Amino acid sequence: MPHHRLSGTLLIALASATMAHADPPDTPQRQRRGVTLDKARPWPGNTVVYSLSSAGRIGVELFLAAARHIAKQTPVRFVERSNESDFVYVTSTPGMLSCSSELGHTSGPQRVELNASCDLNLALHELMHTLGFLHEYQRPDRDRHIRLPPNDPSHDIPAGATALDRYDHDSVTIASPERYPARDRHTPVNEERNALSAGDIAAIRHLYPARSNLPVLPLPGFNGLTVSSSKRYLILEPGQRRRVILSPPPGDYHVTVRTFDPRLVATSTSLPSGDQALDIQATPESEDMTPYAVLAEFTPRQGPVLVAHVTVEVTRNSASRSRQLVSALNGHCLEAYPSTRTRRSGIWRHSHLDMPELDMKVRLARCDAESSLQLWDINHAGRLSVSSGHYLVPARTSPGYASLTLNRPDIPENHAQTGHWSYRNGTISFSRLPDASLSHSPSDTPTLMPATERIWQTWYWY
């Protein structure tokens, strides 16, 4: 992607150098807080243009909740993209624990990633970065107010960082307040961060003052137009080429593809079904490059331009990376699924923070690019694990056959190594049953059975 990007649970975004705006009359100077950087720009016209066509279910919900909260409290406006060249687009990557934001208003497309491990607090945190605010603990005067954890480079104070006013212990830009305790132990700190603090609101109003010439807009919404993708996070080895299928709404589109890096080559081909085949190839010199974005834009004859995003990682150690395990017979994916559901951030879904404590089963299911419970890897010890940490083991066995179950990672007595898995030429085998390999029944039940019908026992990583 163009410009710089930082990722992790806590991320930096740039802020504006334009500090000449006066405060609105209802914003007392004593309340204005926040920290900015002097080499970035605010969003022009107080307006953030956004696209949700590649956001996924989780990204849509989190972005709209945070954007609506900000729009209700401040003069910032959020407008869904039609064909603007500068815009934010939202993504959600299964299996990822971090959220991230591009560094302030730059130019062209810029990404905000909101994953299943995020909540409203972190969504607000990332949009504060998008609007132009650093972490509160990156103020030049922060050592007078807080104690920092040692040896963490994310705490560096960028050159040009400028504090607007007093330190704000309640800012949503401090996602983990317990890591940054106040020097004065009597300082009250609000542990609930699912709303902007008074200091956050005053700082946004200072950077984005109310303007009488801007019309009032409705709260941010979603037009429901999406581009589904067969893969959101693609892992390639240097020189390798793989295909991702993109499915836009029915229509006639002009498709353009950008990779932002010459070491990655991507081309798009229209399919008779109306889908687009996105062929992505890593050049031989792309080894160990930082994950990059491939962005496809779908421009219709009428209506808004839609985007689809694929993150690509290039590594020679792809065997240890989490990917989908696909049956060569029917194209279905090995999937873990829990017997209970957890509620988080207002919708039913599973968080990585909750899943290790859930009992899981295993099955084959239609491949779903949004499901983290279809991401598997075989680690150096030969353990075949899903992204939640649950790992596959034989249960009831008979000569040459075994049913399969998933052990929970939070139960120590389950951790004794009782055998190891290996992948070779499309076959997955277990050391304790050397004459059997991973297979599945016609009803899509995974099992270990003798290698008699190889078509049922051939798998590939995707």
C-alpha positions as CSV (number, residue, x, y, z in Angstrom):
1,M,0.0,0.0,0.0
2,P,1.1,3.6,-0.4
3,H,2.5,5.5,2.6
4,H,3.4,3.9,5.9
5,R,1.3,1.5,7.9
6,L,1.7,0.2,11.5
7,S,-0.1,-2.9,12.7
8,G,-0.7,-4.5,16.1
9,T,-3.3,-4.2,18.8
10,L,-2.3,-0.6,19.4
11,L,-1.4,1.4,16.3
12,I,-0.3,4.9,15.4
13,A,-2.1,7.1,13.0
14,L,-0.9,10.5,11.9
15,A,-2.5,13.8,12.7
16,S,-2.8,17.2,11.2
17,A,-0.4,20.1,11.3
18,T,-3.3,22.5,10.8
19,M,-3.9,23.9,14.3
20,A,-5.2,27.4,13.3
21,H,-8.9,26.5,13.6
22,A,-10.6,28.1,16.6
23,D,-12.5,26.0,19.1
24,P,-16.3,25.9,18.7
25,P,-18.0,27.9,21.4
26,D,-19.1,24.8,23.3
27,T,-15.6,23.4,23.5
28,P,-13.8,24.8,26.6
29,Q,-10.1,25.2,26.0
30,R,-9.4,23.4,29.3
31,Q,-11.0,20.2,28.0
32,R,-9.2,20.0,24.6
33,R,-6.7,17.1,24.7
34,G,-5.2,14.7,22.3
35,V,-1.8,14.5,20.5
36,T,-1.1,15.1,16.8
37,L,1.8,14.9,14.4
38,D,2.9,17.9,12.5
39,K,3.4,16.4,9.0
40,A,0.0,15.0,8.1
41,R,-3.4,16.4,7.0
42,P,-6.9,16.4,8.3
43,W,-9.7,15.0,6.1
44,P,-10.9,17.9,3.9
45,G,-14.3,19.2,4.6
46,N,-14.6,17.3,7.8
47,T,-15.6,14.3,5.6
48,V,-14.3,10.8,5.7
49,V,-15.3,8.8,2.6
50,Y,-15.6,5.1,3.2
51,S,-16.2,1.8,1.4
52,L,-17.6,-1.4,3.1
53,S,-17.7,-3.6,0.0
54,S,-14.7,-5.7,1.3
55,A,-15.4,-5.4,5.0
56,G,-17.1,-8.7,5.8
57,R,-19.8,-9.0,8.4
58,I,-17.7,-8.1,11.4
59,G,-16.0,-5.1,9.8
60,V,-19.3,-3.6,8.7
61,E,-20.7,-3.8,12.2
62,L,-17.7,-2.4,14.0
63,F,-17.1,0.4,11.6
64,L,-20.7,1.6,11.5
65,A,-20.9,1.5,15.3
66,A,-17.8,3.6,15.8
67,A,-18.4,6.0,12.9
68,R,-22.0,6.7,14.1
69,H,-20.7,7.4,17.6
70,I,-18.2,9.8,16.3
71,A,-20.7,11.5,13.9
72,K,-23.2,12.0,16.8
73,Q,-20.5,13.6,19.0
74,T,-18.5,15.7,16.6
75,P,-18.6,17.7,13.4
76,V,-16.9,14.8,11.5
77,R,-19.0,13.4,8.7
78,F,-18.8,9.9,7.1
79,V,-19.9,9.5,3.5
80,E,-20.2,6.2,1.7
81,R,-18.0,6.1,-1.4
82,S,-19.4,6.6,-4.9
83,N,-16.3,7.1,-7.1
84,E,-14.0,9.3,-5.0
85,S,-10.3,8.7,-5.4
86,D,-9.4,9.3,-1.7
87,F,-11.3,6.9,0.6
88,V,-11.0,4.5,3.6
89,Y,-11.9,0.9,2.9
90,V,-12.6,-1.6,5.7
91,T,-11.3,-5.1,5.8
92,S,-11.6,-8.0,8.3
93,T,-9.1,-10.9,8.1
94,P,-10.0,-14.2,9.7
95,G,-7.5,-15.5,12.3
96,M,-5.9,-12.0,12.8
97,L,-5.9,-10.7,16.4
98,S,-4.9,-7.1,15.7
99,C,-6.7,-4.1,14.3
100,S,-5.0,-1.4,12.3
101,S,-5.3,1.9,10.5
102,E,-3.5,3.7,7.8
103,L,-1.6,6.7,8.9
104,G,-4.0,9.6,8.8
105,H,-5.5,11.1,5.6
106,T,-3.0,10.4,2.8
107,S,-4.2,10.0,-0.7
108,G,-5.9,7.3,-2.7
109,P,-7.2,4.2,-0.9
110,Q,-6.3,3.6,2.7
111,R,-7.2,0.6,4.8
112,V,-8.8,0.2,8.3
113,E,-8.7,-3.4,9.5
114,L,-11.3,-4.4,12.1
115,N,-11.1,-8.1,13.1
116,A,-13.1,-10.4,15.3
117,S,-10.9,-9.7,18.3
118,C,-11.8,-6.0,18.1
119,D,-14.7,-4.4,19.9
120,L,-16.2,-0.9,19.8
121,N,-13.4,0.4,22.0
122,L,-10.7,-0.6,19.4
123,A,-12.9,0.4,16.5
124,L,-13.0,3.9,18.0
125,H,-9.3,3.7,18.7
126,E,-8.5,3.0,15.0
127,L,-10.9,5.7,13.7
128,M,-9.2,8.2,16.0
129,H,-6.0,7.3,14.2
130,T,-7.7,7.7,10.8
131,L,-8.8,11.2,11.9
132,G,-5.3,12.1,12.8
133,F,-4.5,11.3,16.5
134,L,-1.6,9.5,17.9
135,H,-1.7,7.4,21.1
136,E,-2.1,9.6,24.1
137,Y,1.0,8.0,25.6
138,Q,3.1,9.3,22.7
139,R,2.8,12.9,23.9
140,P,6.2,14.6,24.4
141,D,5.2,15.3,28.1
142,R,3.9,11.8,28.8
143,D,6.6,10.9,31.4
144,R,5.1,13.5,33.7
145,H,1.8,11.7,33.7
146,I,2.3,8.0,33.3
147,R,4.6,5.1,33.9
148,L,5.5,3.2,30.7
149,P,6.2,-0.5,30.2
150,P,9.9,-1.0,29.5
151,N,11.5,-1.9,26.1
152,D,8.5,-1.4,23.8
153,P,9.3,0.5,20.6
154,S,5.6,1.4,20.0
155,H,6.0,3.9,22.8
156,D,8.5,6.0,20.9
157,I,7.5,9.7,20.5
158,P,7.5,10.6,16.8
159,A,9.3,13.7,15.7
160,G,6.8,16.5,15.5
161,A,4.3,15.1,18.0
162,T,2.3,17.9,19.5
163,A,0.0,17.8,22.6
164,L,-3.1,19.9,22.3
165,D,-3.7,20.2,26.1
166,R,-3.7,18.2,29.3
167,Y,-3.1,14.4,29.4
168,D,-6.3,12.4,29.0
169,H,-6.2,9.1,30.9
170,D,-9.6,8.2,29.6
171,S,-8.9,8.6,25.8
172,V,-9.9,5.7,23.6
173,T,-6.4,6.0,22.0
174,I,-5.2,4.2,25.2
175,A,-6.6,0.7,24.5
176,S,-5.1,-0.9,27.5
177,P,-5.1,1.7,30.3
178,E,-3.7,-0.8,32.9
179,R,-0.4,-0.8,31.0
180,Y,0.0,2.9,31.4
181,P,-0.8,3.7,35.1
182,A,-0.9,7.3,36.2
183,R,2.1,8.5,38.3
184,D,-0.4,10.0,40.7
185,R,-2.2,6.9,42.0
186,H,-5.2,9.0,43.0
187,T,-5.9,9.9,39.4
188,P,-9.4,8.6,38.5
189,V,-9.3,6.4,35.4
190,N,-12.3,5.1,33.5
191,E,-11.8,1.4,32.7
192,E,-14.8,1.3,30.2
193,R,-13.7,2.6,26.8
194,N,-16.7,2.0,24.6
195,A,-17.2,5.7,24.1
196,L,-15.1,8.8,23.3
197,S,-13.9,10.6,26.3
198,A,-14.7,14.3,26.9
199,G,-11.1,15.0,25.9
200,D,-11.4,12.9,22.7
201,I,-14.5,14.8,21.7
202,A,-13.0,18.2,22.4
203,A,-9.8,17.3,20.5
204,I,-11.8,16.2,17.4
205,R,-13.8,19.4,17.5
206,H,-10.6,21.4,17.6
207,L,-9.1,19.6,14.6
208,Y,-12.5,19.4,12.8
209,P,-14.4,22.5,13.8
210,A,-18.1,22.9,13.0
211,R,-18.7,24.7,9.7
212,S,-22.0,26.4,8.8
213,N,-21.4,25.8,5.0
214,L,-21.5,22.0,5.4
215,P,-24.9,20.4,5.1
216,V,-26.1,18.0,7.8
217,L,-25.8,14.4,6.7
218,P,-27.5,11.2,7.9
219,L,-25.6,8.9,10.1
220,P,-23.2,6.5,8.3
221,G,-24.9,3.5,6.6
222,F,-24.2,0.7,4.3
223,N,-25.7,0.1,0.8
224,G,-25.3,-3.6,1.1
225,L,-23.1,-4.0,-2.0
226,T,-20.3,-6.4,-1.4
227,V,-17.6,-8.3,-3.3
228,S,-17.1,-11.7,-1.8
229,S,-13.7,-13.3,-2.0
230,S,-12.6,-16.9,-1.9
231,K,-9.5,-15.8,0.1
232,R,-8.8,-12.8,2.2
233,Y,-5.3,-13.7,3.3
234,L,-3.2,-15.5,0.7
235,I,0.2,-17.1,1.5
236,L,2.6,-17.7,-1.3
237,E,6.1,-18.9,-1.7
238,P,8.5,-16.9,-3.9
239,G,7.6,-17.6,-7.5
240,Q,4.3,-19.2,-6.7
241,R,1.0,-18.3,-8.3
242,R,-2.5,-18.8,-6.9
243,R,-6.0,-17.8,-7.9
244,V,-8.6,-16.0,-5.8
245,I,-12.2,-15.8,-7.0
246,L,-14.0,-12.4,-6.6
247,S,-17.8,-12.3,-6.8
248,P,-19.3,-8.9,-7.2
249,P,-23.1,-8.2,-7.4
250,P,-24.6,-8.9,-10.9
251,G,-23.7,-6.2,-13.4
252,D,-21.2,-5.0,-16.0
253,Y,-18.0,-3.8,-14.5
254,H,-14.6,-2.4,-15.6
255,V,-12.1,-4.1,-13.3
256,T,-8.7,-2.6,-12.3
257,V,-6.1,-4.3,-10.1
258,R,-3.4,-2.7,-8.1
259,T,-0.6,-4.4,-6.1
260,F,1.4,-1.3,-5.0
261,D,4.7,-3.3,-5.2
262,P,6.5,-4.6,-8.3
263,R,7.4,-7.8,-6.6
264,L,3.8,-8.9,-6.7
265,V,2.0,-9.4,-10.0
266,A,-1.8,-9.7,-10.3
267,T,-4.1,-10.0,-13.2
268,S,-7.9,-10.3,-13.5
269,T,-9.9,-12.4,-15.9
270,S,-13.7,-12.4,-16.3
271,L,-15.4,-15.8,-15.9
272,P,-18.7,-16.9,-17.6
273,S,-20.3,-16.9,-14.1
274,G,-19.8,-13.2,-13.8
275,D,-17.0,-13.7,-11.2
276,Q,-13.5,-12.4,-11.6
277,A,-10.5,-14.7,-11.4
278,L,-7.7,-12.8,-9.7
279,D,-4.3,-14.5,-10.4
280,I,-1.6,-13.4,-8.0
281,Q,2.0,-14.3,-8.4
282,A,5.0,-13.6,-6.2
283,T,8.2,-12.9,-8.1
284,P,11.3,-14.9,-7.1
285,E,12.8,-11.9,-5.4
286,S,9.8,-11.4,-3.1
287,E,10.9,-13.7,-0.4
288,D,9.9,-12.7,3.2
289,M,8.4,-9.4,2.1
290,T,6.0,-7.7,4.5
291,P,2.4,-8.6,3.7
292,Y,1.1,-6.4,0.9
293,A,-2.3,-5.6,-0.4
294,V,-3.9,-6.5,-3.8
295,L,-6.8,-4.2,-4.4
296,A,-9.4,-4.8,-7.2
297,E,-11.8,-2.0,-8.1
298,F,-15.1,-2.8,-9.8
299,T,-16.5,0.3,-11.7
300,P,-20.1,-0.2,-12.9
301,R,-21.8,1.7,-15.7
302,Q,-24.0,3.2,-12.9
303,G,-23.6,3.1,-9.2
304,P,-20.8,3.2,-6.6
305,V,-17.3,1.8,-7.3
306,L,-16.7,-1.4,-5.2
307,V,-13.4,-2.7,-3.9
308,A,-12.1,-6.1,-3.0
309,H,-8.9,-6.6,-0.9
310,V,-6.6,-9.5,-0.6
311,T,-3.6,-9.5,1.8
312,V,-0.7,-11.4,0.4
313,E,2.2,-12.8,2.5
314,V,5.3,-14.3,0.7
315,T,7.5,-16.7,2.7
316,R,9.5,-19.8,2.2
317,N,8.1,-21.2,5.5
318,S,4.5,-21.5,4.2
319,A,4.1,-24.9,5.8
320,S,3.9,-23.3,9.2
321,R,1.4,-20.7,8.3
322,S,-2.3,-21.0,8.9
323,R,-4.3,-21.9,5.8
324,Q,-7.4,-23.7,4.7
325,L,-7.2,-27.5,4.2
326,V,-9.4,-28.3,1.2
327,S,-10.6,-31.7,0.1
328,A,-9.6,-32.4,-3.5
329,L,-12.8,-34.5,-3.9
330,N,-15.5,-31.9,-3.2
331,G,-13.7,-28.6,-2.6
332,H,-14.9,-28.4,1.0
333,C,-12.7,-27.2,3.9
334,L,-11.8,-28.9,7.2
335,E,-13.5,-26.8,9.9
336,A,-13.7,-26.7,13.6
337,Y,-17.0,-25.7,15.2
338,P,-18.0,-25.0,18.8
339,S,-20.9,-26.6,20.6
340,T,-21.8,-23.2,22.3
341,R,-21.9,-19.6,21.1
342,T,-20.6,-16.5,22.8
343,R,-22.0,-13.0,22.6
344,R,-19.6,-10.1,22.0
345,S,-20.1,-6.5,20.8
346,G,-23.8,-7.0,20.2
347,I,-23.7,-10.0,17.8
348,W,-23.3,-13.7,18.0
349,R,-19.8,-14.6,17.0
350,H,-16.7,-16.3,18.4
351,S,-13.8,-14.3,19.6
352,H,-10.2,-15.7,19.8
353,L,-10.3,-14.6,23.4
354,D,-13.3,-17.0,24.1
355,M,-12.6,-19.9,21.8
356,P,-9.8,-21.7,23.7
357,E,-12.3,-22.4,26.5
358,L,-14.9,-23.9,24.2
359,D,-15.4,-27.5,23.3
360,M,-14.9,-28.0,19.6
361,K,-15.8,-30.7,17.0
362,V,-14.5,-31.1,13.5
363,R,-16.3,-31.5,10.1
364,L,-16.0,-30.6,6.5
365,A,-17.9,-27.5,5.3
366,R,-18.2,-25.1,2.4
367,C,-15.0,-23.0,2.3
368,D,-15.6,-19.6,3.9
369,A,-13.0,-16.9,3.5
370,E,-14.4,-15.2,6.7
371,S,-14.1,-18.2,9.0
372,S,-11.0,-18.3,11.2
373,L,-12.1,-21.8,12.2
374,Q,-11.0,-23.1,8.8
375,L,-7.4,-22.0,9.3
376,W,-5.0,-24.9,10.1
377,D,-1.3,-25.4,10.4
378,I,1.1,-28.3,11.3
379,N,3.7,-26.9,13.7
380,H,7.3,-28.1,14.2
381,A,6.1,-30.7,16.7
382,G,3.7,-32.2,14.2
383,R,0.5,-30.8,15.9
384,L,-2.3,-30.1,13.5
385,S,-4.1,-27.1,15.0
386,V,-6.8,-24.7,14.1
387,S,-6.5,-21.0,14.7
388,S,-8.2,-21.2,18.1
389,G,-5.5,-23.5,19.4
390,H,-7.5,-26.7,19.4
391,Y,-5.6,-29.6,17.9
392,L,-6.7,-32.7,16.1
393,V,-6.2,-36.1,17.7
394,P,-7.6,-39.6,17.1
395,A,-10.4,-40.7,19.4
396,R,-11.8,-44.2,19.1
397,T,-9.5,-46.4,17.1
398,S,-9.7,-49.8,15.4
399,P,-7.2,-51.5,13.1
400,G,-6.5,-48.9,10.4
401,Y,-9.3,-46.6,11.4
402,A,-9.9,-43.8,13.9
403,S,-12.5,-41.2,14.5
404,L,-11.2,-37.7,15.3
405,T,-11.7,-35.1,18.0
406,L,-10.3,-31.7,19.0
407,N,-8.4,-31.2,22.2
408,R,-8.8,-27.9,24.0
409,P,-5.6,-25.9,24.4
410,D,-6.5,-24.6,27.9
411,I,-6.4,-28.1,29.5
412,P,-2.8,-29.0,30.5
413,E,-3.4,-32.8,30.6
414,N,-4.3,-32.7,27.0
415,H,-0.9,-31.5,26.0
416,A,1.0,-34.8,26.2
417,Q,2.4,-35.6,22.7
418,T,0.8,-38.8,21.5
419,G,1.8,-38.7,17.9
420,H,2.4,-36.3,15.1
421,W,0.9,-35.3,11.8
422,S,2.7,-34.9,8.5
423,Y,1.7,-33.6,5.0
424,R,3.3,-35.1,1.9
425,N,2.1,-34.9,-1.7
426,G,-1.5,-34.2,-0.8
427,T,-1.7,-36.9,2.0
428,I,-2.0,-36.1,5.7
429,S,-1.0,-39.0,8.0
430,F,-0.6,-39.6,11.7
431,S,2.4,-41.4,13.1
432,R,0.5,-43.8,15.4
433,L,-1.6,-45.1,12.4
434,P,1.0,-45.2,9.7
435,D,-1.2,-47.2,7.3
436,A,-4.0,-44.7,7.5
437,S,-4.5,-41.1,6.3
438,L,-6.9,-38.3,6.8
439,S,-10.1,-38.9,4.9
440,H,-13.8,-38.1,5.1
441,S,-17.0,-39.9,4.5
442,P,-19.7,-39.1,2.0
443,S,-21.4,-37.2,4.8
444,D,-18.3,-35.0,5.2
445,T,-17.2,-36.5,8.5
446,P,-13.4,-36.4,8.9
447,T,-11.8,-39.7,9.8
448,L,-8.6,-41.7,9.6
449,M,-8.8,-44.7,7.4
450,P,-6.6,-47.0,5.3
451,A,-5.3,-45.5,2.1
452,T,-7.6,-47.4,-0.3
453,E,-9.4,-44.7,-2.2
454,R,-7.0,-41.8,-2.6
455,I,-9.5,-39.4,-4.0
456,W,-11.1,-39.2,-0.6
457,Q,-7.7,-38.7,1.0
458,T,-6.2,-35.9,-1.1
459,W,-5.9,-32.4,0.4
460,Y,-4.4,-29.2,-0.6
461,W,-3.5,-26.0,1.3
462,Y,-5.2,-22.8,0.3
